[in-house]
Amino acid sequence: MHAEAGNGQYEMALGYTACTYAADNLIFMHEVVRAIANKHGLLATFLPKYTLDDIGSGSHVHLSLWQNGQNVFQASDASS
């Protein structure tokens, strides 16, 4: 976990794993963060925030797809 640019904005970096485990890990992380926040009288949400006076945010996922040790998303001419 580390702070992002907006007020009250944090990023939770979960490690790479198979899609089914990643989905479970994401839900588990949400539930843990909500429970800890609730224990301290706070409310944790993962809703997108749009504001004109601060940086917006929203839940998002970075994808990486590999097959036989090769990055499937990489351009065929290796330009990316």
C-alpha positions as CSV (number, residue, x, y, z in Angstrom):
1,M,0.0,0.0,0.0
2,H,1.2,3.5,-0.8
3,A,-0.2,7.0,-1.0
4,E,-1.3,8.3,-4.3
5,A,-1.5,12.0,-5.5
6,G,-5.1,12.8,-4.3
7,N,-6.2,13.5,-0.7
8,G,-7.1,10.2,1.0
9,Q,-6.1,8.2,-2.2
10,Y,-4.1,5.0,-1.8
11,E,-3.0,2.2,-4.0
12,M,-3.1,-1.4,-2.9
13,A,-0.6,-3.3,-5.0
14,L,-1.5,-7.0,-5.1
15,G,1.0,-9.5,-6.6
16,Y,0.6,-11.2,-9.9
17,T,-1.3,-14.5,-9.9
18,A,-3.9,-16.5,-11.9
19,C,-7.1,-14.6,-12.7
20,T,-9.3,-16.6,-10.4
21,Y,-6.9,-16.1,-7.5
22,A,-6.5,-12.4,-8.3
23,A,-10.3,-11.9,-8.2
24,D,-10.4,-13.6,-4.8
25,N,-7.5,-11.6,-3.5
26,L,-9.2,-8.3,-4.6
27,I,-12.4,-9.1,-2.8
28,F,-10.5,-10.3,0.3
29,M,-8.4,-7.0,0.3
30,H,-11.6,-4.9,0.0
31,E,-13.2,-6.7,3.0
32,V,-10.0,-6.4,5.1
33,V,-9.6,-2.7,4.4
34,R,-13.3,-2.0,5.2
35,A,-13.1,-4.0,8.4
36,I,-10.0,-2.2,9.6
37,A,-11.5,1.2,8.7
38,N,-14.8,0.3,10.5
39,K,-12.8,-0.7,13.6
40,H,-11.4,2.8,13.7
41,G,-14.7,4.5,13.1
42,L,-13.8,5.3,9.4
43,L,-15.5,4.4,6.1
44,A,-13.4,2.9,3.3
45,T,-15.0,2.9,-0.2
46,F,-13.6,1.9,-3.5
47,L,-16.0,4.1,-5.5
48,P,-14.6,6.4,-8.3
49,K,-14.2,10.0,-7.1
50,Y,-14.7,12.9,-9.5
51,T,-13.9,16.3,-8.2
52,L,-12.8,19.6,-9.7
53,D,-10.6,20.6,-6.8
54,D,-8.6,17.4,-6.3
55,I,-7.3,14.4,-8.3
56,G,-10.0,11.8,-9.1
57,S,-9.7,8.1,-8.5
58,G,-11.3,4.8,-9.2
59,S,-10.7,1.1,-8.8
60,H,-8.7,-0.3,-11.7
61,V,-6.6,-3.3,-12.7
62,H,-3.4,-3.7,-14.5
63,L,-3.2,-6.8,-16.7
64,S,-0.2,-8.8,-17.7
65,L,-0.6,-11.9,-20.0
66,W,2.2,-14.3,-20.5
67,Q,2.4,-17.6,-22.4
68,N,5.5,-19.8,-22.4
69,G,7.6,-17.1,-20.8
70,Q,6.6,-14.5,-23.4
71,N,4.6,-11.3,-22.9
72,V,1.5,-11.8,-25.1
73,F,0.7,-8.0,-25.1
74,Q,4.1,-7.0,-26.4
75,A,4.1,-5.8,-30.0
76,S,5.5,-8.3,-32.5
77,D,8.3,-5.9,-33.5
78,A,9.2,-5.4,-29.8
79,S,8.6,-1.6,-30.2
80,S,6.6,-1.3,-27.0
